[in-house]
């Protein structure tokens, strides 16, 4: 995949998440559910109650993939995808800790997820994003995603109802 040169802080390592990394992923996922619950379908209450096998299973499924940006021994950002149709993978679980936003980290992670989807036979990738998440929408548009439709009245992790854009990007 041709991408523009992305500048990120030097000490950050990008990696594919494995079942052995479940605790680091769980920690950042729960942080995201606490700080930005309107961006996720899950809730802090339900996911914080899950055990080790729940988390490890997320990374053992061949029809899912997750990447993380790591600094020190902690994840600072994540992005994942899951196969939703023979030719379509859905981008999900995109989150960056507040202090690392604006450094192109999510863009790098999403590009890795897209590459993995393409290598798995996907012809397009899609995602859903809360209409109030303007920075995320702008990033996705910059990366070539197009708004296909509005999904009305989606319940999010904060228990409130929001409209979301369904966006797609062709991989041809």
C-alpha positions, 0 to 999 in steps of 0.5 A: 500500500502506498502511503505518505511518509508518516512522522511519529515519535521515535520511541514508539513501536508498532506491533501486531497484538497477540494473545500474550499481549491481552493485559496491555490491550485490556488496559488501553481498551478500558481506558478508552471506554472510560475516557471516550465511551461515546466512541465505542459500542462496549461499556467499561462495566461489561468489559472490565468484568471479563476474564483472561480467556475473553481477552485472549480469544479476541486475538486468536480469531483468524478473522480479526486482527489488532495492532498497537502502538507501544511506548515503554511497556504500555500500549498508547494506541490501538486499531483492529478489524474483523471480517464482516463479509467475504470482501469486507473487513470492518475497522474497529477499536481505534483509540489513542491516549489523549496525550499522544493524539495528533501524532499520526499514530492512529493513521499508522495503525489503521494502515497496518490493519488495512494492509492485513485486510487486503492481504486476507482478500478484502476488496474494501474496508468499512467503519462506523464513527459517531457523527460527533467524533469530528477529528476521527471523521477528518482522519478517515476522510483524509485516508480515503474513506467515503461516507456511505450512509448514516446509521441512526440511533446507535447506542454507545458505551456511555448509554446514550443514542447517537447517529453514526456514519458508515464509511468505506474505502475501496482497496482496488 
